[in-house]
Amino acid sequence: MDVVTGTLKHVPVVMVADDGSDDNTAACAKEAGAEVIKIEKNSGKGHALKTLFLRAIDEGFDAVITMDADG
């Protein structure tokens, strides 16, 4: 997954929300080095972002950059 590997060249952590997908995107992201947060039911982009932001707060990050996975 080019977005993950490319981003990891510039930041120490990449988090990906698997928002109820039924393909192998989460496995590919994990294999590329991302931390994958599984959301069982697709609840939309806003919910996925909120989930990621809350995780970033819990882990003590000072900033967040969002990117769409389509590159």
DSSP file (Angstrom, degrees, kcal/mol; ACC not computed):
  #  RESIDUE AA STRUCTURE BP1 BP2  ACC     N-H-->O    O-->H-N    N-H-->O    O-->H-N    TCO  KAPPA ALPHA  PHI   PSI    X-CA   Y-CA   Z-CA
    1    1 A M     >        0   0    0      0, 0.0     4,-2.2     0, 0.0     3,-0.4   0.000 360.0 360.0 360.0 105.5    0.0    0.0    0.0
    2    2 A D  H  >  +     0   0    0      1,-0.2     4,-2.6     2,-0.2     5,-0.3   0.816 360.0  58.2 -60.4 -35.8    1.9    3.0   -1.3
    3    3 A V  H  > S+     0   0    0     66,-0.3     4,-2.0     2,-0.2    -1,-0.2   0.928 110.5  43.3 -62.8 -43.7    0.1    5.6    0.8
    4    4 A V  H  > S+     0   0    0     -3,-0.4     4,-2.5     2,-0.2    -2,-0.2   0.962 117.2  43.9 -66.6 -52.4    1.2    3.8    4.0
    5    5 A T  H  < S+     0   0    0     -4,-2.2     4,-0.4     1,-0.2    -2,-0.2   0.889 115.8  48.7 -64.4 -37.8    4.8    3.1    3.0
    6    6 A G  H >< S+     0   0    0     -4,-2.6     3,-0.8    -5,-0.3    -1,-0.2   0.900 112.3  48.0 -66.5 -40.3    5.2    6.6    1.6
    7    7 A T  H >X S+     0   0    0     -4,-2.0     3,-2.3    -5,-0.3     4,-1.6   0.872 102.1  63.0 -68.9 -37.3    3.8    8.2    4.7
    8    8 A L  T 3< S+     0   0    0     -4,-2.5    -1,-0.2     1,-0.3    -2,-0.2   0.631  90.7  68.7 -65.3 -11.7    6.0    6.2    7.0
    9    9 A K  T <4 S+     0   0    0     -3,-0.8    -1,-0.3    -4,-0.4    -2,-0.2   0.668 113.3  28.9 -74.1 -16.1    9.0    7.8    5.4
   10   10 A H  T <4 S+     0   0    0     -3,-2.3    -2,-0.2    -4,-0.2    -1,-0.1   0.601 123.2  37.9-120.1 -19.5    7.9   11.1    7.1
   11   11 A V     <  -     0   0    0     -4,-1.6    -1,-0.2     1,-0.1     3,-0.1  -0.944  68.8-130.2-135.8 155.5    6.1   10.1   10.3
   12   12 A P  S    S+     0   0    0      0, 0.0     2,-0.4     0, 0.0    -4,-0.1   0.737  89.2  35.2 -79.6 -21.5    6.6    7.4   12.9
   13   13 A V        -     0   0    0     -6,-0.1     2,-0.4     2,-0.0    21,-0.1  -0.996  55.6-170.7-139.1 135.0    3.0    6.1   13.0
   14   14 A V        -     0   0    0     -2,-0.4    21,-3.2    19,-0.4     2,-0.4  -0.996  11.4-164.8-121.6 126.7    0.3    5.6   10.4
   15   15 A M  E     -a   35   0A   0     -2,-0.4     2,-0.4    19,-0.2    21,-0.2  -0.928   2.6-166.1-111.6 135.6   -3.2    4.6   11.6
   16   16 A V  E     -a   36   0A   0     19,-2.8    21,-3.2    -2,-0.4     2,-0.7  -0.976  13.5-142.0-122.1 131.7   -5.8    3.2    9.3
   17   17 A A  E     -a   37   0A   0     -2,-0.4     2,-1.1    19,-0.2    21,-0.2  -0.844   6.3-156.2 -91.8 118.8   -9.5    2.9   10.0
   18   18 A D  E     -a   38   0A   0     19,-2.8    21,-2.9    -2,-0.7     2,-1.8  -0.805  13.4-165.6 -91.6  95.0  -11.0   -0.3    8.6
   19   19 A D  E     -a   39   0A   0     -2,-1.1    25,-0.2     1,-0.2    21,-0.1  -0.460  63.2 -59.9 -89.7  65.8  -14.5    0.9    8.4
   20   20 A G  S    S+     0   0    0     -2,-1.8    22,-0.3    19,-1.3    -1,-0.2   0.751  82.9 170.9  71.7  24.7  -16.3   -2.3    7.9
   21   21 A S        -     0   0    0     18,-0.1    -1,-0.2     1,-0.1    -3,-0.0  -0.272  29.5-156.9 -68.9 155.9  -14.6   -3.1    4.6
   22   22 A D        +     0   0    0      3,-0.0     2,-0.2     2,-0.0    -1,-0.1   0.121  68.6  74.5-118.7  19.9  -15.0   -6.5    3.0
   23   23 A D  S    S-     0   0    0      0, 0.0     3,-0.3     0, 0.0     4,-0.2  -0.406  97.0 -91.8-114.0-164.4  -11.8   -6.6    1.0
   24   24 A N  S  > S+     0   0    0      1,-0.2     4,-2.4    -2,-0.2     5,-0.2   0.143  85.7 113.0 -99.9  20.6   -8.1   -7.0    2.0
   25   25 A T  H  > S+     0   0    0      1,-0.2     4,-2.7     2,-0.2     5,-0.2   0.908  76.8  50.6 -58.8 -44.7   -7.3   -3.4    2.5
   26   26 A A  H  > S+     0   0    0     -3,-0.3     4,-2.5     1,-0.2    -1,-0.2   0.913 111.0  48.2 -62.3 -43.0   -6.8   -3.7    6.2
   27   27 A A  H  > S+     0   0    0      2,-0.2     4,-2.5     1,-0.2    -1,-0.2   0.907 112.8  48.5 -64.5 -41.2   -4.5   -6.7    5.8
   28   28 A C  H  X S+     0   0    0     -4,-2.4     4,-1.7     2,-0.2    -2,-0.2   0.909 111.6  49.7 -64.7 -41.7   -2.5   -4.8    3.1
   29   29 A A  H  X>S+     0   0    0     -4,-2.7     5,-2.7     2,-0.2     4,-0.5   0.920 112.4  47.3 -63.2 -43.7   -2.3   -1.7    5.4
   30   30 A K  H ><5S+     0   0    0     -4,-2.5     3,-1.3     1,-0.2    -2,-0.2   0.919 110.6  51.6 -63.4 -44.0   -1.1   -3.7    8.3
   31   31 A E  H 3<5S+     0   0    0     -4,-2.5    -1,-0.2     1,-0.3    -2,-0.2   0.824 106.8  55.0 -62.0 -31.7    1.5   -5.5    6.1
   32   32 A A  H 3<5S-     0   0    0     -4,-1.7    -1,-0.3    -5,-0.2    -2,-0.2   0.578 130.9 -93.3 -78.9  -9.9    2.8   -2.1    5.0
   33   33 A G  T <<5S+     0   0    0     -3,-1.3   -19,-0.4    -4,-0.5    -3,-0.2   0.490  78.4 137.3 114.3   5.1    3.3   -1.1    8.6
   34   34 A A      < -     0   0    0     -5,-2.7     2,-0.6    -6,-0.2    -1,-0.3  -0.489  56.0-122.9 -82.1 152.4    0.1    0.7    9.6
   35   35 A E  E     -a   15   0A   0    -21,-3.2   -19,-2.8    -2,-0.2     2,-0.5  -0.875  33.8-149.5 -87.2 120.3   -1.7    0.3   12.8
   36   36 A V  E     -a   16   0A   0     -2,-0.6     2,-0.6   -21,-0.2   -19,-0.2  -0.835  10.0-160.0-102.5 125.7   -5.2   -0.8   11.8
   37   37 A I  E     -a   17   0A   0    -21,-3.2   -19,-2.8    -2,-0.5     2,-0.5  -0.917  17.6-142.2-103.4 116.8   -8.3    0.1   13.9
   38   38 A K  E     -a   18   0A   0     -2,-0.6     2,-0.6   -21,-0.2   -19,-0.2  -0.679  16.0-172.2 -85.6 124.4  -11.2   -2.2   13.1
   39   39 A I  E     -a   19   0A   0    -21,-2.9   -19,-1.3    -2,-0.5   -18,-0.1  -0.974  14.7-151.6-113.4 113.7  -14.6   -0.7   13.0
   40   40 A E  S    S+     0   0    0     -2,-0.6     2,-0.4   -21,-0.1    -1,-0.1   0.854  76.7  38.8 -58.8 -42.7  -17.1   -3.6   12.6
   41   41 A K  S    S-     0   0    0      2,-0.0     2,-0.4     0, 0.0   -21,-0.2  -0.920  90.9-110.9-115.8 134.0  -19.9   -1.7   10.8
   42   42 A N        +     0   0    0     -2,-0.4   -22,-0.1   -22,-0.3     3,-0.1  -0.461  43.5 165.8 -61.4 116.3  -19.4    1.0    8.1
   43   43 A S        -     0   0    0     -2,-0.4     4,-0.4     1,-0.3    -1,-0.2   0.250  49.5 -95.4-120.2   9.7  -20.5    4.1    9.8
   44   44 A G     >  -     0   0    0    -25,-0.2     4,-2.1     1,-0.1    -1,-0.3  -0.082  41.0 -71.0  98.0 164.2  -19.1    6.7    7.4
   45   45 A K  H  > S+     0   0    0      1,-0.2     4,-2.8     2,-0.2     5,-0.2   0.872 125.8  56.2 -62.0 -41.3  -16.0    8.8    7.1
   46   46 A G  H  > S+     0   0    0      1,-0.2     4,-2.4     2,-0.2    -1,-0.2   0.914 109.3  45.8 -60.0 -44.2  -16.9   11.2   10.0
   47   47 A H  H  > S+     0   0    0     -4,-0.4     4,-2.5     2,-0.2    -1,-0.2   0.903 112.4  51.3 -65.6 -41.6  -17.1    8.3   12.4
   48   48 A A  H  X S+     0   0    0     -4,-2.1     4,-2.3     2,-0.2    -2,-0.2   0.924 111.5  47.3 -61.9 -44.4  -13.9    6.7   11.1
   49   49 A L  H  X S+     0   0    0     -4,-2.8     4,-3.0     2,-0.2    -2,-0.2   0.920 111.0  51.1 -63.5 -43.3  -12.1   10.1   11.6
   50   50 A K  H  X S+     0   0    0     -4,-2.4     4,-2.6    -5,-0.2    -1,-0.2   0.913 109.5  51.1 -60.0 -42.5  -13.5   10.5   15.1
   51   51 A T  H  X S+     0   0    0     -4,-2.5     4,-1.9     1,-0.2    -1,-0.2   0.923 112.7  45.6 -59.7 -45.5  -12.3    7.0   16.0
   52   52 A L  H  X S+     0   0    0     -4,-2.3     4,-2.5     2,-0.2    -2,-0.2   0.902 111.8  51.5 -66.0 -41.5   -8.8    7.8   14.7
   53   53 A F  H  X S+     0   0    0     -4,-3.0     4,-2.3     1,-0.2    -2,-0.2   0.916 109.5  50.0 -62.4 -42.8   -8.7   11.2   16.5
   54   54 A L  H  X S+     0   0    0     -4,-2.6     4,-2.6     1,-0.2    -1,-0.2   0.892 110.8  49.8 -63.9 -38.5   -9.7    9.6   19.8
   55   55 A R  H  X S+     0   0    0     -4,-1.9     4,-2.0     2,-0.2    -1,-0.2   0.912 109.6  51.6 -64.2 -42.3   -7.0    7.0   19.4
   56   56 A A  H  <>S+     0   0    0     -4,-2.5     5,-2.5     2,-0.2     4,-0.3   0.900 111.1  47.6 -61.9 -40.7   -4.5    9.7   18.6
   57   57 A I  H ><5S+     0   0    0     -4,-2.3     3,-1.6     1,-0.2    -2,-0.2   0.939 110.7  51.6 -63.6 -47.3   -5.5   11.6   21.8
   58   58 A D  H 3<5S+     0   0    0     -4,-2.6    -2,-0.2     1,-0.3    -1,-0.2   0.837 110.3  49.3 -58.3 -33.9   -5.3    8.4   23.9
   59   59 A E  T 3<5S-     0   0    0     -4,-2.0    -1,-0.3    -5,-0.1    -2,-0.2   0.423 117.8-113.1 -89.3   1.4   -1.8    7.7   22.6
   60   60 A G  T < 5 +     0   0    0     -3,-1.6    -3,-0.2    -4,-0.3    -2,-0.1   0.686  54.5 164.1  82.2  19.4   -0.7   11.3   23.4
   61   61 A F      < -     0   0    0     -5,-2.5    -1,-0.2    -6,-0.2     3,-0.1  -0.417  30.7-154.2 -70.4 147.6   -0.1   12.6   19.9
   62   62 A D  S    S+     0   0    0      1,-0.2     2,-0.3    -2,-0.1    -1,-0.1   0.661  75.3  19.7 -92.1 -20.8    0.1   16.4   19.5
   63   63 A A        -     0   0    0     -7,-0.1     2,-0.4     2,-0.0    -1,-0.2  -0.967  60.9-153.1-148.8 159.1   -1.0   16.5   15.9
   64   64 A V        -     0   0    0     -2,-0.3     2,-0.4    -3,-0.1   -11,-0.0  -0.999   2.1-164.0-137.0 138.2   -2.9   14.5   13.3
   65   65 A I        -     0   0    0     -2,-0.4     2,-0.4     2,-0.0    -2,-0.0  -0.989  14.3-152.7-118.6 131.1   -2.6   14.5    9.5
   66   66 A T        +     0   0    0     -2,-0.4     2,-0.3     2,-0.0    -2,-0.0  -0.841  16.3 174.6-107.0 144.0   -5.4   12.9    7.5
   67   67 A M        -     0   0    0     -2,-0.4     2,-0.4     0, 0.0    -2,-0.0  -0.991  31.0-120.6-141.6 147.8   -5.1   11.4    4.1
   68   68 A D    >   -     0   0    0     -2,-0.3     3,-1.4     1,-0.1    -2,-0.0  -0.724  24.6-130.4 -86.7 141.3   -7.4    9.5    1.8
   69   69 A A  T 3  S+     0   0    0     -2,-0.4   -66,-0.3     1,-0.3   -65,-0.1   0.542  95.5  79.7 -73.3  -6.3   -6.1    6.0    1.0
   70   70 A D  T 3         0   0    0      1,-0.1    -1,-0.3   -67,-0.1    -2,-0.0   0.500 360.0 360.0 -82.0   1.3   -6.6    6.4   -2.8
   71   71 A G    <         0   0    0     -3,-1.4    -2,-0.1   -69,-0.0    -1,-0.1   0.469 360.0 360.0  79.1 360.0   -3.4    8.4   -3.0
